[in-house]
Every structure is written in structure tokens, then in C-alpha cells.
Amino acid sequence: MADLDTREWVLTNGLGSFASGTVSDVRTRTYHGWLFAATNPPSGRTLLFSHLEASLEVLGSVVALGTNFWGNGQIEPTGYELLRSFDISPVPKWTWGQDNWQLTRQLMMPYGWGGSSEENPTPHSLLPTPYSQFCHRILIHYRYEGSHTAILRLRLLIAERDFHHQQTAGPKLQFSQMLGQQQVCLQAINSGRFGIPWNLRWTQGNYQPDAVWYWHYGLPEETKRGLGDKEDLYSPGYLIVTLQPGDAVTLEARVGFPDSMLSVITDKTFAEAVEAEQERLSQIFGWGERGGNQFKIQNSKFKIKELLPPASSLPLPSTDAINRVSPHSPLSQQLLKASDQFIVYRASIAGPTVIAGYHWFNDWGRDTLIALPGLALVPQRFDLAKGVLRTFGHYCRYGLIPNAFPDVNGEPIYNSIDAALWWIETLGLYLEATQDWNFLAEQFPVVQQIYKAFVGGTHFNIQVDATDGLVSWDARGVALTWMDVVIGSHPVTPRYGKPVEINALWYSALCWLSQWAERLSQLEYGEPVRLTKQAQRYAQQAEHVKTSLQKFWNPQLGYLYDTIEPDDRRNFQIRPNAVLALSLHHCGFSEQQGCQILDLATASLLTPYGLRSLDPGDPEYKGKYQGNSEQRDRAYHQGTVWAWLIGPYIRAWQRFYPQRSLPFDWQPLRDHFLSDACLSSISEIFDGDLPHTPRGAIAQAWSVAEVIRHIK
């Protein structure tokens, strides 16, 4: 491994805490470190423990194993040159070595909530133990092999800062340390304010207090993004460990003051934690152990048929044509493991939610609801799906579903036109998979609240047009669809008026409402006569909307207008929203139209990693997502490839071309998942231009979720 490998990895704990770094062990981002603790799950993420700077002495010769970028452009030391191998499964593992020695290091972040014991959490529980039992910790395990005694020196590098910002040394920032038996307790003091206490424990070695600042670490990925790119880290001391051949040392960094009630860590602690995590995943996904770290499926938790949308006038594709995860394949197990990293507990709502992506996103309503079928329905995590749907339904206000929840007391943020419609669509998929009509009866008042608000009007001038039955909105300075970038007070893709995928969602929602009212009347939930009449009214409205959807048809292009603007002008840009409109459970477009739309989308938008957000032939197209924040924002939905859109494309293709194979090769995306960008995850976005460089968040929930729904 002579070259500096900056591919990344991420570990999570189900609370929003994470650890992340690179294959070569060099930190390139503000978001690289070993313990970012989510002090107000899943938010309040604070870097406490950056890393251990390691050196090894054998026969009087000292080698530095670390690798650092510095602000002056230098790389020093160059420990990556001694790096022989790196493995990601089951946990990140580095192996350094020379002719007469070898040192391995493994990192593991134990699951932090949901059980009867914080040391061995119950894996399938959705609700956590009391807040005091939330546990944010990282385990580090070193093992030495060689022909002579070695001395391992581990220098602590620590911080206390928000995960979006860098730490700068100064007289107001100090750190206290309290040394105990094989442990040290650390706490920042900033302008007289005490920070988050945490402690480091170890199985063997002698700790030497030796306070020193390390100035001007360089963060080259932040330089590329036009953001702050220098960091100062504090070192309170170092640990010296004498190792005989075959010896190991295990360390644990844990948030909180030292606790005498905790069991003593031993050399078995790390392996036991890895085993506990494998057992947790095994119980969730129905895996059984099969020697070492391999898994097999004991009983399939995948439904035979995918949750595919039946076209209103088209046959459902045969199950033989469906690309899906084989529950027995190693790839599927890695995908499902990756999917679990996004499922977290949110303290402010006391329930589960979905982190949109790592490193920098929180949970978002739209992203969560789009990702939920892949994250929860395909692997039959039905309790999880039900819990998320119930939580979002509980917070429905003004007929809108939150797009974000506050971290402290306060109302959620309602700035999305489509989150409520995605909630109905995902509820429909959940009900199709579970036949849970009691849950439908429970949530039907929320469904009706959304319907009444859209028909009668709600925030942002969202309202159904009485003449054509289509949903419209008009509020300047905001962006309410998934293309939601706003620079200052100017949306980059405003999409005022009647967006095509919003009205496709509205049509599907009306179809669901008609079906559900009829179902509830048959099951005698509520008043059967009234429900039957409601079902008829919803069906009539759906037919009206289906007719009006033809306003989006552009016969010259053989495609759908992206929006019908408030003044009735049509936006004829070729965007993937037309494909979204074809992919929903209920589709209002004809077979001929669907085929024409897919043909043009395949020619203009399809890439090996997803769909472009704009046709390359458009004068507004931007083929590379790079530069400072504003430059990147202007490219975000103007040509950038979105991996999650491959799911809607496949579902639309299987609907309109059921007998034809996909014009899409999985291999590049499969290779990306296994060996590119963030190992064992899928990036948020890619450049529209070749070679489609991965960009944005290194691990994105809906990217992973949509692949789970379809890849073999």
C-alpha cells in the first residue's frame, strides 16, 4: 500500500454518534475522528476523541505508524508506507509491519441503546433504556506479533468541538485530566464552562501526563469544499505498553465520568463486543452464525414479491423479472448491515428515526419516508416501519408532515410539500406488506387531515386547484420539493406551481384513500355507509386528477413537463421527476407515454450510478459538483447524479417494459459499494460528467435503501 489511500469508513452506534476515518489512517475531513458523541441523540454531535498517534519500538528502532496532513502541505509522519493491509469486515482493521514484526489495530463502536444492559443491548428493541443508560463509546484493540519484545506508545489527541467546526487552540480552552487505576478522565474547560466528561480505560500499560498542543493539522477535503481546513488538537499525555509476541492491549473511550460499577475491560472485551453486534444484527435480519464472522440466513425475511406498483391499466410485472437482494448472498448481508447504520433513536420524539446521511446530515422527513421501504419493509423490520410512520403521523400539523425535528423543545419544521404525500405512499406500501388494518384504522384520521388540508389549503399556499384537481403551491424564497436548495432567499430550482411528481403523488394518494375507505367499510371500522361514500368520492377525484395529469404531457418531447407554473407556463426541462411520476404504486400515465418517457430518460439521465438531475443538453446543466458551498449548491440539482433515483427508474422500467431486461449494469454501483468512497456504503451523489466521481455525503440512507429494494 505505497499510495496514500483516502477511501473512508464509518462506524455508528444507533444514537447518532459515529467514528470515521480513512484506509490510510490519515484524517482528511472535519468529520474524521474516533468518537463524535451525539449528546442529544441523534444531534449534539461533538468530537471528543480524535485518535491515538502510535509508534512502535523494536530492538531500539522506533517507527511512527500515524499519518498526518499538515497545514503547510506536508505529510508527516508517513506510517501509511508500513501499512500492509486494511479490512472493513466485520470491523475496520489495519495491519502495519516490517520483516520482524506486525501490529494490527481494530476499531469497534458498540450499539448504544435499546437493551436491558448497556454492555449487551437487546438487539431488536425499538425504544431505549432510560436516557442515563445511553452509551457512547469506542473500543480500540491492538495486537502485536513478532520475534522480539516491543514498546507501543499511544499519544492521545483530543478535542471538544461541534462536529461541523474545527478546534483552535487558545487561552480560553483548557483540558483537565484526572488519572485513576488504568484510566484517565478528561474534560474540557472553555471560558470557564465545563464540557462533556469522558474517560479512557486500558487493559495494560503506563500512562504519562504530558500536555501539549499539536497545531495546524490540514484537512484537504475541506479545502476542496471551500470550508475551514485547519485543526488544532490537544494531547494530555500518552500510554506506554510493553508487548511480548502475541500480546494485545484494548482501550475504551466512553462518555461520562468513571463508573466503578462497570466491568473491568479485558483482552476479551473487544471480541465480545464484536460478537454482541453480530448477534444483534442476526436477530434483526434473521442471520445465523456460520464460522467466525460469516453469516447465513436461518429463515428468509424477504417477501417473495417486491413492493412494486401496479399501473392502473397495466399488468404487474412478473416476480421473475424483479431484481432483488438474495437473502443468502454476502452482498445482501453487507447492504443490510449498512442500512442499519442509518436507524437511530431521537430523544426529542422518544422514538426511532433515520439519519439521512453521514457525516453531516440529521434526520429528514422526506428522506426517511422514501428510504423506509428499503430500510424496513424489504427486510421485514415492520415494527421499525410502523414506529416511524406513527411518529410522523403524530406530528402531522396543518396537513403537513415534518421535514425536520428540533433537537430541544419546540415544534418540528414543516417546509415540505411532498413529505405528507410520501407518508401516505409509504403507509400504503407498509399496509400492502403487512395487511395491518388496525394500524390503518389508527392512522386514517391523519390521512384525512392531510387530504382536507390539501383540498382546503394550507401553509405556503398549498392547495388543490378546484378547476383541474391538481396540487399547486406558491411561496417565494422557499423550495418545498426534494430539489430544495436555497441560496440566500433564492431557490436554485424554485418549481413553483404544480410540480409533476407532487401531482403524481397526489393521484396515488387519492387511489390509496379510496381503497382504504372501502377496506375500512368492509371491516366495519367506523360508519360503513359514510366510508363507502368517501371511497367513491376519492375515486372520482382520482379520475379527475388522472385526466388532468395529461396537462404535463409534452408531445413534442415525448416527456413530461417538470412543472406547470402559476401563470400556466410549462417548464420543459428534462429532469428525473417524470420518472418518479411513473414509479409510484398508482400510476396515472399510459403505457405509450411511460415507454416514451423512459426512452428519453435512459438516453439523457441514466448513468451507472443513478439518474442525473438535469439533461446534459440543457444550458443550465452543471456536470461537476465541486467548489465552494455556493458553487456546489448551484450544481446540486442541475445535473448531479443522485443514486437513490435508480430505484424509481427500475420500478418504472419494470412496469412499462416488463419483458425487457434493464438497460443498466449493476457492477459499477456494486463496486462502488464494496470498494469506493465509503467502504460498504453508497454515496449521496456523483458528478453528472464522466467519470462520475462520488460526491456529497459518503453514506446516504436512501441510496442504500433503493439498492436494497432491487439489486440481486
N, C-alpha and C positions, 0 to 999 in steps of 0.2 A: 504494500500500500504506500508506494512512494509519493503519490499525489495527495494533496490536501482534499479530503472528501467532505463536502459540506452538506450532503444529504442529511435529513433531520429525522428525529424520533420524538415521540411524545408519550408520556405516562399520565394517567389521571386517577382520581380516587372517588368519583361519584358525587363529589361535593363542589366541583369547580376548581379544586386545587390541581396543579399539574407540575410536571417536571419535563424539561425538554432540552435538547442539545443537538449535536451533530455526530456523524460517524467518526470523524477525526478528533472529536472531543474539543474542538475549538468553538468558542461562543461567537456567533455572528449577528445575533439579534438581541434587542432589549428583552425579549421573551425567553431567553435561554438561561436556565438555572435549575437547580435540583429541588427547590421547594418554594413554589409560589402557592401560598396558603390562602384559600378562599375564606376569609374571616367572617363573611356574612353570606353563606352559601347561596348561589354559586358565585357571588360577587365579593368585592373587597379583596381581590387577589393581590397579594403582597409578596414581593421577593424577600425571603429571609436568609436562605442558604444558597449561595451561588454554586460553589463547587469545592472540591478538595484539590489543591495543587500537589501532585505526588512526585516524589523522586525515590529512586531505589539505589542502595549502596550494596555492591557485591565485590568482595576482595579488594576493598579500598577504592573502587571505582564508582563514582556517583553518576547516574543518568537521570535526567529530567524527563518525566513521562507526559507532562502537560504540553498544551499548545495554546498560544495566545496571540490574537491580533492586538497591536498597539496603535495608538492614535497617530503615530508618526509613520505608519505603514509597515513597520517591521513585524515579522512573525518570530516570536521567541518566548519560550524555548520551542523546539521542534520535535516534541515527543511523538508526533504522528509518524515520524520516519521509522520508529521502532514498533509501530502498530502492525501486528501480523494478521489479525482478523477482527471482524465485527459480526455479531449475530443479533437479530432482533427478537427471536422467539426462543423461549416464552417471555424473556425479559431482555433488555439491552445488555450485551456482554462484549467487552473489549479484551483483547489479548495482546500484550506487549511482550517482546522477548528478544534475546540475543542468543549466542551459541550455548551459554551455560546457565541460562535462567529463563523463566516465563512467569509473567504476572497477569492474572485475569481480574477484571472488575465487573460486577453486575450491579444494576440498579433496579429497585422494585418499589412501587408506590402502593401500599395496601389499600384496599377498599375502606372508605372512611365512615360508612353509616349503614344503618338498616338491620342491626342484629342484636342478639342477646348478649354479646360480648364484643368489645371493640377490638380485641385481638383476633377474634374469629367470627366475623359478622355472618348472620344468616343471609344467604345469597339472594333469595328471591323476594325478600320483604320490600315493599314499596315505601313504607313510612319508617323514619329513622327512630332510633332510641332518643331519649331527651337530648337537648342541644349540648349539654355538658359532656355527652359521650361522643360527640363528633370528634373524629380523629384525623389530623393532618400530619402525615409522617412520610419519610422516605428511608428505605433501607439500602445500605451500601455494603457490598461483600467483596473482599479481596482474597485471592488465593495465590500462594507462591509455590512454584516448582523450580528446583534447581539442584545443583550439586554442592552448593555451599550456603552457609548462613547469610541472610540478607537483612538489611535495615531499611524499613519503609518509613518515609517521612511524609506526613499528610498535613499540609497547611490549610487551615480554614479560611475561606473567602466568603464574607457575609455582607448583608445589606438590610435596609428596611426602606422600601420604596414601593409605590404603586407600580403595577406591572407594565403600565404604558410609558413610564418615565425612567430616566437614568438617575443614578445616585451620584452626588457630587460631594466630595469631602469639604468640610468647613468647621469652624469652631463651635457652631451650634449643634452639630451632630456628633454624638459620642455613643460608645457602647460599653455597657457594664458586663462583667462576667463573674460568675460565682462557681468556683471549682469544687466538685464533690468527688465521691468514690467512682472512678471510671466514668465521669460525666462532667459536663460543664453547662451551666445555664447562662444564656445570653439574652440581652435586652437592649434595644436602642433607647437613647435619650436625646430627643430633638427639641431644642429650645425649651428645655425643662419638662417636656412631655414624655412620659414613659411609653414605649412602644410595645409590640407584641412579644411576650416572653416565649422562648423556645429553648430546648435543650438538646445536646448531643451526647449520646452514650456509645460506649465501645466495649468490645469483649476483652481486649488486651492492649497494652501499650501505656506509655507515659506521656502525659500532656504537659507542654511547656508554654505558659503565658508569654507572649512576645508580640505586643501590639504594634502594628504597622499598617499604614495605608499603601495601597497599590493604585497609582494614578493612571488615568488615560488609557484604559482598555479601549480598543477600537471595535466598532460594531458595523462591519461593512454592508450588511443587508440594510441597515437603517440609512447608511449613506446613500445607497441606491434609491431609497424611498424618500429622500429629501427630509429626513427627520433627525432628531438628536442622535448622535452616533459616538458619544464618548461616555465612559463609565468609570467611576472610582469605586473600588471595593476595599473593605476593611478586613484585616486579618487579626483576630485576637490572640492567636497562638498556633501551635502545631502539635501533632501527635507523632511520637516515635514508637515504632513497633519492630521488635526483633523477630524475624521469621525463620524457622527451620524449614527445610524442604517438606512440602505437604501442608504447611501451616496456613491458617486463614485468620482474618480479622473481619468482624462485622460491626458496622456502625449504624445507629439510628438517630435521625434528626426528627424531633417531634415538637409540635406546637404545645405550649403550656409550660408551667413550672414542673420541676422534677416531682415524680409521684412515687412514693415508697411502696405503694400497693401494686405497681406494675411488676410483672415477672421480669427476672434478670434476662438480658439478652445473651444468647449463646451462639456457637457456630451453627447450630441447627435452626436458629430463628429465621434466617433468610430462606432456607429451603422450605420450612414450614409455611412461611407466608406465601411463597410461590404456589405451594400445593393447595393452600386455602383458596387462593384466587382461581386456580384451575377448577377446584370443586365448585366454587360459586358460579363460574361460567357453565360448568357441566350441568348444574341444576337448572340454570336458566334455559339453556338450549338443548337439554336432553343428551348431553355427551356423556360418554363413559371413558375412563382412562384405559389406555392400551399401551402400557410400557412407557416409562419416562414421561415425556412431555407431550406425547401424542394423544389424540382423542379419536373416538369413534362415536357415531350416533347410536344410542341404545334404542330409541324409538323416535321415528321421524316426527318433527314438529312442523312440517311443511304441508300445507294443503295441496291436494292433487292438482287443483286448478288455481291458476293465478287470479288475482283480483283484477280481471280485465273488464273494460267497459263494453257492454253490449250496445251497438249502434241501434238507434231507434228503428231503422229499416234494414239493418244489415245483420247477417248471421254472426254469432260469437265465434271467434277463431277456435279451431280445434286445439285441445291441450297439447297435442303432439308438436304443434308449431311454436309453443311457448318456450322462450329461453328463460331458464330459471336456475337458481342455485341448487346443485345437488347436495343434499344434506350430508353426504358421505365424503365429499371432497375436502382436501386440506384447504383449498382456496375458500370454500364457503365458510369454514370454521374461522379462518383469518378475517374474512369480511364481517362475520357476526361478532367476533371479538372487537374489531374496530368500531362496529356500530354501538357497542355497549359504552364506549368512551364518552359518547355524547349524552347519555342518560344521567341526569344529575338531580339532586334534591334542591328545591328552592325554599329557603327558610321563610320568606315573606308570604308565601302561599301555603306553606306546610304540605307540599306535595311535589311529585316528580315533574320535571320539565326537560327540555332538550337544549343543550348548548349548540348554537348554530355552527360554530367552528372554532378551532384552535389556531392561533393563540389568543386572538384579541376579541372575539365575539362573546356576547352574552346570549341568553335565550330570546328568540324572536317568535312571535305567534305564527306568522306566515310560514317561516322555515320549519317550525315544529310540525305544523299540520301537514305540510307537503311531505316531510320526511317520515311521518308516523307510520304509513303503510309498510315501508321497508324496514324501519327500525323495530316495529312492534307487531304488525299483522302477519307478515310473512313468517317470522319465527314463532308466531302464536304467543307473543307476550301480551295477551289480551287484557290482563289486569293493568298493565302499564298503559296500554292504549286507552282503556276505559278511564283510568285515573287522570290522564292528561286531558281527554275530552271533557270530563266532568269539571275539572278545574277551570278550563277556558270557558265552558258554558256558565259556570258560577259567576264569572267576571264579565259576562255579556252586559253591556250598557248601551243604551241608545240604539240597540240592534247591531252593535259592533263588537267584535271580539278583539281583545287586547293584542297589540303587536309587540308590547314590551311590558314587563312588570317592574315596579320600583323596588329598590333594594331596602328601603326603610318604609315607614308608614307613609301611605299616600295612595293615590289612585293609579291604576295602570295607564299606559299610554295607548290611546285609540287613534292611530294615524294610518290606518289601512282600510281600503275599500274591499279588499278581497279576503282578508283573514276570516271574516264571518262566513263567506261563501265556501272557502276551503274547509272550514269547520263542518259545514253541512256535508260537503263531499266526502270528507274523511269519516264522519259519523256514518254515512251510508256504506262505505267500504267495511267499517267495523261491523255493522249490522249484517251485511251480507256474509261476512266470515263467521259470525257468532250466533246469529239468529236471537240475539239478546233483546227480546221485545220489551221486557221490563225496563231496560235502560232507555229504549226509545220512548216509552211512556213517561219516564222521568225527565227526559230532555226535550220532549215535544213542545212544552211551553217556551223553551229557549228558541227552538226552531221557529215557532210562530212569532216570537218577539222580533227576530231578525226579519222575517217576511213583512211584518207590519211596518217596521222602521224603513225598509227599503221602499215599500209602496207609498207610505205616508210622508217620507222624507226624514233625513237625519243630518248629522253634522257633515260639514264640507259640501253642503248642497247635494248630497247623495239622494237620489230619488228616481223612481221608475217614471219614465215618460208616459203619460196617460195615452198618448196617441199610438205609440208603437210597442209599448210594454218593455222597452229596453231600459237598462240602468244607466244613469248619467251622473256625472259629478262635475263640480266647478268651484275650485277654491285656489286662489293664486298663492304662490310661494310654497306650496307643499307638493309632494309626489306620493300618491296613495297606492299605486300598483307596485309590483315587485321591481320594476325599474324606477327606483326611488331615490336616486342621487339628487341632492340639492346643494348648489354652491352659492353661499350667501342666502339670498331669497329667490334664487332662480333654478328651478328644476332643469336638469340636463335633458331629460325626456319627459316633458310635462304630461302628455297623454290626457288632457282634459276632455271632457265629453263622455263618449261611450267607447271604452276600450273593448277590443274584440274578445279577449279571454275572460274579462269580467262578465260579459253578457253570455258567453258560453257556460260559465259557472252558474249564472243566474238561471239559465234554461235547465241545466242539470239539477239545480236546487229545486225548481218547481216540479220537475219529474219526481224527485225524491219525496217532496211533500205530498204529492198526490198518492204515491204508493204507500207512504206511511199512514196517512189519514185513513186510507182504505183498510190497511192492515190493522190499525187500532180499532176501527169499527167492527171488523170481523172478530177480533179478540175481546171485544166488549170492554175496551179501556175508554172510559168517558161515555159520551152520548153517541150511540151508533148512528142515529139519523143525522145529527149535526156533522159528525165526522165524514159521513158519506157525501154530504153536500159540499163540505170543504174539499174533499178529494176531487170532486167534479169541477169545482171552481179552479183549483190548482191545475188540473189537467187542461182546462180551457185556456188558462193563462199561458201554460207551457206551449200550447199550439200557436197562440198568438205570437209569443216570443220566437218560436221556431220560424214562423213566416217572416218576422221582422229581421231575423239574423241574415236573411238574404241581402239586406242593405249593405252588409260587409263584403259581399262578393264583387270582386273586380274582374270582369270577364276579359278585359284586355290582358291582364297579367295571368289570369288563372290562379288567383291567390286572394287572400282576404285583406281588406283594408285593416290597418292596425288600429285606427281609432276613427270614429265619426265625431268631429269636433263640435263644440257648442253652436257654432254658426252653420253647421251641417256640411262643412268641408270634410273631405276624406283624406286621411293620411295613407299614402300608398307605399310606404317603406316596407321592405321585405324583412320581417322580424319573426322570431320563433313563436310569438304569441298566437299565430294562426295554427301552429302545430299543437300548442296547448289546447286550443279550442277543439281539436279533433280527438284529444286523448282522454276526455272525461268520461265518466261512467255512462252518461246520457249525451249523445251527440246529435246536434241539430242540422248537420250538413249531409248532402247526398254523397253517394259513392263516387260519382263522377267528379264532384268538387273535391272530395277528400283525396282522390288519386292525383288530381292536378296540383293541389297544394303540396302534397308530399313530394311530387316530382321536382317542383321548383325549390322546396326546402332542401331536398337532397343535393341538388346542384349548387345551391348558393350558401347554405348554412351548415351542412353536415361536415364534421371533422372527426378524426379518430378519437377525440376526447369529449365530444358533446356538440352542441349547436352554437354557432355564432349568434350574437345578439343583434347583428345587422349584416345585411348583404354587403360583401366586399366591393360591389359596384356602386354603392351609394356614396355620394360626395361627403357624407358625414362619417363614413367608416373610419375607424382607427384600429389599425392592425396589431398594435403593441400596447400592452398595459404596463407602462413604466413612467419614471419621472417622479416629480414631487406629488403631493397629495392632490392638488387641483388637476394636474395633468392626468393622473391615474383616474380620478373621478370622471373626467370627461371621456375616458375610454371605457369605463366600466360596463356600460350598456350600449356601446356604439361599435360593436364588432368583436369584443371579447367573447371567448368561448366559455360557456357555462356547462360544467359536467352534468349537473342534475337534469338538464334538459334532454339527455339521452333517453331517460325513462319515458317521458311523454312521446318522444319521437317513436320509440319502439312500440308503445301501445297503439299509437295511431297507425303505424305501419301494419301491425298485426290485425287491425280492424279492417283496413281498406285493401291490403294485399295479403290476405291470409294464406294464400298458396305460394307466395314468393318468399324466398329467403331474404333476410335483412341485408341491405347494401352497406353493411357495417362490420368491420373486423374488430373483435373484442381484444385482440392481442396487445395493441398499444396501451389501451386503458388497463388491461390486466398487468402488463409490465410496469406501468406507472404505479399501480397499487403495490406491487411487490418490491420494486427496486428503485423508485424515483422519488424526488422531492421529500415527502414524509413517508418513510418506510411503513408499509402496512396501513396506509390510509390514502385518501384521494383528495387532491387539491380542490379549492373552490372554483378557480377559473384558469384559463390558458389563453395565451396570445391567439388572436384570430389568424395571424400570419404564421407561416411555417418558420421554425419547427414546432410551433405551438408550445412554447415554453410555459411550464406551470407557474402560476402567479397567485397572489392573494393569500388567504388562509391556507396553511399547509394540510389541514384536515378539516373537511366540511361535512356536516351531518347529511344534508340532502344529496350530496354527491355520492356518499357511501350508500345511503338508503335506496336511491334509484337503481344503483348497480345491483344491490341485493335482490331487488324485485325481478331482475331479468337475466343476469349472467348465469351461464351454466357452470 
